[in-house]
Amino acid sequence: MDCERFHRRNFLQIGAAGALGLTLPGILASEARAAKESGTGPKAKAKSVILVWLAGGPATIDMWDNKPDAPEGIRGEFKSIPTKAAGVQFAETLPKMAEQADKVTVVRSLYHTVPSHGPATVWMTTGNKPTAALQYPALGSVSAKLLSVEKGIPPFVTFMDLRGGQAGTSGYLGTAYNPFLVEGAGGGGKDAKGANFRLRGISLPNNVSLDDLDKKDKLLKSFDDGFRKIDQNSDLADGLDAFHQQALDILRSDKTKKAFNLSEESQKVRESYGTGPLAASGLAARRLVQAGVRFVTIGMGGWDTHQKTFEAHKQRLMPNLDTSLAALIADLDANGLLDSTIVMCAGEFGRTPKVNKNAGRDHWSRSMACVLAGGGFKKGFVYGATDKEGMAPDRDGCTPDDIAATIFGQLGVPHTTELQTPTGRPMQLFREGKVVEKIVA
C-alpha cells in the first residue's frame, strides 16, 4: 500500500472455469496477426519484452540522473560513480548496474503531466494518456493481440498486479488478452531451489489428472451451450468458447511449467539474482521469454518515498534493484537473448527535485528517467537531458507514448497500427506516440 491507499485488486474469475481449476482461461489467448505488413512496417528486431516495474514512483534523480552540481536541497546524498559506458555516471547505490551500463540506453528526458499514481501508471503501461471515455490496453495485452506464440505458451505473464484500475489489463481488447497472473515468489540465494509460485491456469488442483481434466472439459462445454442459450452476447460464453482451448493447451503443456522450474539453473546463476523481491521473478522472466512468452511484467513496490528517500534507497530499494536488474541483463546476454529481448525499467513518475522537510521527495511527473536494454536499442547511450536542477527536460523531451511506440517498432509493429474497440471503433495503437529514432541502434 502507498500514499494513495492502494490495495491489491482481486482479479476477475470466470465462475464455470472453477470446474477445471482455471482462472480466466480466456486471458491466455492469443492470435497471430491477420496479415503481415506488406513491407511497409518496421522490421522486427525484438521478440519479447520484460517490464521491470518500480511501483510508487522512483526518485530517478537519485539513480540514473544525478545532479551533483545542483544546490544542496536538490542534489541529494549520493555521489556519482563512473560506469562502463564512457562519460555516463550513475548513483553510487548502483555499482552492479554501472558494470552493465555498456548494454543499456538511459532515457533522461522522459516526462508526462499526471502526478497521480493510478492514472500515471495507466499512461506509462499503455502508451496512451488515460481518459474516462475508454480503457486502453496494457502493452502486454497489445502484444498478446498482435504477436503470435507457440501452442501451450501464454503470451502475457505478470508477477504483479499493477494499480490504477485500467493498468495492466486488456482494456477495450476484452478479457481474452488480460495477463496470466503468477502469484507468490520466493527469493534466490544459494539455498533456493526455485520459487513458491502459484501458477494460475497451468497447475491442476490436487488429485486432478489430465484425464479428469478432459472429462471436466466436456462437462464445461455443456455448460457453455447453456450459457449461449441464455445470452448470445455473454462475455463469459464468448471467452470460454473462443479461447478456452488455448487455456487447456497450456495446462497440458510442460513448456511453461518447465520455465518456472528454477532449480534447473545453476547455483551461481540463482545467487546472481540475489534474494530480494525481484530475484525469483527476474530469473523466471528470463526463462519465460526463452520459452517463447512475448511479454513479462515483474516489479517491486516501496518507491513512494515521501519520507527518508535516501535511507530507503540505501538500505532497501537500491540493493535489491541493482542486484536483480544487473543480473537479468547479464543473464539474458549470456544466454544469447538480449538482442531479441527488450528490458524496460521504469515507474509511473519521478520525484520532486527539491527534497522536502521529511528528507523525502514528492510526486513529480515533469521529469523522470527510464532504462532500456536489448532488443535493438543502443548500448552505453544516454538520450536527452534535464535542466541543471532536474526540474524538466531541456533537450529531447519524450513521453510514455513515444517510448511505447519505439518499443513496438522494435517488435515489428508500426505505432500507427489500428485496433478496434468492441463497438467497431478504430483506435490507433498509440494516439500521440512517435518513434524515438535516436535510441535505436
N, C-alpha and C positions, 0 to 999 in steps of 0.2 A: 504494500500500500504506500502511496506517495502523498504529496501535499494536497491533491485533489480527491483524496479518499477513494481511490480506485481499488476495487476488489476483482478477483478473477471471475469472469463470466462462466456460466455453465453452458457448454456447447450443446447445440440442438441435438436431440437424439430422436431418430425415427423409430416410433414405437414398435412396429412389426419387426424391425430388424433385430430386436432382442431375442427372437426365436433362434437367431443364428449367432448370437454373441457379437453382433456387429453394431458399430456406432456410425451413423450417417454413411451407409455404403455408397450413396451417390457421390460423396465428396472425393472418392478415389478415382473418379472417372477422368479420362482424357480422350481427346480425339486428335487425329492427325490433321494437319492443315488441309483444307478442302482442295487447295491447289497452290503449288509453289509459285513464288513471284517469278514472272517471266523475264528474268534477267534485269529487272529494274530496281530491285531491292538490294539492301546491303548483303554482302556475303557473310555467312555466319563464321565468326572466329571463336565463339564460345558455345558450350553445350549446356552448362549448368551455372547456377548462382547459389552462393551461400551468403545469406544476410546475417551479419553479427549485430544484433540489436541491443543498444545501450539504453534501456528504458529509464525515463526520468529526465533526460536531457543532460548529456555530459558537458563538463566545462572544458571544451576543446582548446580554449585559450591556455589551459594548463597542461595540454597534452601535445597536440600537433602544431599549434600556432602560438608558441610562447612569445611574450613581449618583454624581453629582459631590459629594454631601454625605456619602458613606459614608467610613469610615476609610481611611487610606492603603493598607492591604493589600488593599482591595476595590475602590476606585473606579477603579483603572487609570490609564493615562497620557493618555487622550484627553479633550479638552474637549468640551462640548456646544455645538451651534450651533442657532440657530432655523431653522425650516422654513417653508414656505408654508402649513402648517396652523397655525392660531392656537393658541399655547400648547404646541405639540409640538416637542420637540428630539430631534435625532439626534446621534451621534458626529461629530466634526469630519472624520472619514475618509469621510463620506457626503455631500459637498456637492451632487452631482448628484441623489441621491435626495431631499435636502432640498427641491429645486426641484419634485419630483413628489409631495411629501407631501400635497398637497391632493387627490390622486387615490387615496389608499390608506387602508386600515384597518390599524393595528398592534395585534396581539393581544399584550399584555404579560403575560398571566396563564395561558399555556399550560403544562401540566406533565404528566408521567406518572411511572411508578415503575420504569423499566428503564434503568439507565445502562450498557448494553452495546450496542455498535454494531449487530450483526446483528438481535437482537430489537427494538431500538428503531426501527430502520429499517422493519421489518415493521409495527410498530404505527402509525408515522406515515404509511406509504404504503398501508395497508389500512383504517385506521379501526377496527381490531379488535386487542385485546391478543393477542399470539401465544400459541399453545398447541401442544403436541406432537401433540394429537389431530386437528388439522385445519389445512390450509393455506388461509388466507384469500386471496381475490383482490386484486390491486392495484386502486387506484381507477380506473386507466386500463382495466383489464380489465373492471371493472364497467360502465364507460361503454360499452365495446365490446359488452357483452352487452345493455345496456338502451337504448342510443341508436342510432338508425339513421344511416347515411351514404349518400351517393350512390354509385352504381356506379363502381368504379375508384378509390375513396378508402379508404385504410386508416383504421380507427377510432382506433388507439392506436399512437403512434410514440414511440420513446425514443432519445435520443442517448447514453445511458449505462447501463451495467449496474449496477444497484443491488446492494448487498451484503446478506447475510443469508439466503441460501438461498431462502426464500419471497419475499423482497422483489422487487417489480417484476414478478412473474409472475402467471399466471391462477389459481393455486391450485386449489380444488375445481371451478372452472368448466371446467377442461380446456384443453388446449393451443390450441384454436381461438381463445382470447381472450388469448393471450400478446401482448406488444408486438411491433411491427415494428421491428427494430433497425437503426439507422443507424450505420455505423462510419466514423470518420475525419472530421476537420473542420479547415478552415483558418481563419486569422484574418480580421479585417475590414480596415480601413485603406483609404487612398486608392488603393493599387495593387491591391487584391484584387478579383478578378472573381467570386469565389464561393468555395465550399469544396470540399475534396477528399473529398467524401462517397462512401462505398462503399454503394450502395443495395441492400440485400438485398431481393429479391423484385420490384423494379421496374427492374432493369438486366439485360438479357440478356448472356450470355457473349459474348466476341469471336467474330465470324464466325457468329453465330446470328441468323437473321432471324425475323420473326413467322411466316412460312410454315414454317420449320423448327420453330418452337415448336408450331404446330398439329399437325405430324406427330409430334413427340415427345409431345405431349399424348395422341394416340391410342395411342401405344405404352405410355404410363404407365397409361392406363385398362385396357389388357390386363393390366398388372402388378397393378392393383387387383383385378381379378377373381380372379387367382391368390391374392392375399392373403386375400380373403374365404373362399375355399375352404379355406385353411389354418387360419384363425382368424376365426370370425364376430365375435368380441369385440375384435379387434385395434384399439388406439387409432390405429395407423398407417393402417389401412384406413378407419376411421371419418373421420379427419381429411382424408384425400385424397378421400374420397367426398363428404362433406358440404360441405367448404369450399374444395376445390381450384379450383373455377370462379371464386370471388371473387379468389383469388390471381392467376389468369390475367387477370381483368379489370383488375387493377392493372398488370400487365405490359403489357397492350395499351393502357392509357390514358396520355395525355400530362399528365393533371391533376397527378399527384403529382410527376412529373419536372419539370414546369414550376415547381412550388413550390420546388424545390431550385435553380433557376437564379437565383442571387443576382445575377448580372450584369445582370438586368433592373432592379435597383434603382439609384437614382442614387448617385453617389459620395458625396454628402452623407449619405445615409441609411446607407450602409455604414460610413462613417467614424464615425458617431454611436455605433455599437455597440462601437467600439474594436478592439483586436487580440488580446484575451485569450481564454481558454478558452470563454467564453460568447458571443463575438462572432458567429461564423457560425451557430452553432446557435440563438442568440436570434433572429436575423433570419429564419432558416429556419422557426423555430417560428411566427413571425407569419405568414409566407406559407402555412404548412401549415394553420393554423386558417382563414385566408382562403379556402383551397381546400376546406374542409369537414371537416378532421380534428377529431375530438372531444377527444382528449387527447394532449398532447405533454409529455414529460419531457426537460428539459435540465439541466445542472448542472456543477459543478466540485468537485474534491476539495481536500484540503490543510487542512481545518479542524480537524483533530485536534491542536491546538496545546498539547501538554503542556509545551513549551518555547518561550520567546520569542514568546508570543502577540502582544504589541504590535508587535514587529518584523515578524512575518508579516502582521499586519493592515495596517500602514502601507506596507510595501514591495511586497507581493504580492497579498494577498487582496482588500482593500477597493478598490484602484484598479480591478481587473477587475470585481468585482461592482457597484460603484457606477456605473461607466460603462455596462455592458451592461444591467443591470436598469432603470436610469432610461431608457435608450434604448428598451427593449422596451415599457415602459408608455407613453412618449410616442408611439412609433410606432403602437402599437395605437390610441391615442386619435386620432392624426392621420388614420388610415385608417378611422375610424368603427367600430372593432372592440372597443374597450374595454368598452363597455356589454354586449356579448354574450360576452366572454371573461374568465374568471377567471384571474388570475395569483396563484399562491401561492409564496412564497419561504420555505423552511424547511430544517432539517436534522433529524437523528434525536434530538438533545437539545441542551442548552446546556452551559455550562462553569461550573466552581465559582466562586462569588463571591470566594472567597479566592484570591489569587494565590500560587502555590507557590514554592518556593525557586529554581526554574529560570525565573522570570519568565513562567511559563505558567499555564494553567488546566486543570483535570482534568475528567473526565466529571461531568455534573450534569443530572439529568432532572427535578428538583423545581421548576425554574423555567426558562422559556425564552420566546422571543418569535418570532412569525412575522408576515409581511406578506401582506396580501390586497388585491388591486386588481381593479376592474372587476366585471362580472357581477352588478351589483345590490348590491354591498357599499357601505357608507357611505364617503364621501370625507372625507379630512382628519380621521380619527377614531382615537382610541385606546381600546381596550377593556381593562378590567381593570388591575391594578397588582400589583407585587410589593412586599414589605416594604422598609424603608429600606436594607437590605443586600443585597437581591436574592436572598434565600435561598428564598423560596416566595411564591406568590400570597397577598395579603391582601385581595383584592377580585375577585370574579367569576372564580374559577378555572375553567378549562375543559381538556378533554382532547383528544387526537387524534381520538377517536370523535366528539366534539362538532363539531370543525372539519369532519370528513368529512361528517357528517350535514347540516351547514349548506351545504356546497358542493353536495351532491347535491340539497338542497332548491332551490337556485338553478337547478339543471339540470332541475327539474321532477320529480325522483324522490323520493318520500317515504322518509324514513330507516327506516320500518317495512316497506318492501318486502321480500318474501320471495323468495329464490332457492332452488335445490335443489342438493344435492350429487349426485355420480354415482349414489349409492345411493338417491336419492329423499328424503333427509332435508331438511326445510325449514330454511332459515337466514335469519334477519333480517339485512338489509343491514349494519347497524351495531348490534351487540348492546347496547351501553351508550350510544350516541350520542344526543344531544338537540340540536335546532336552537338556535343562539345567536341569538335574535331581535334582540338589541340591536345586532348588527353589520350587519344587513340594512337597506338603505335603504327 
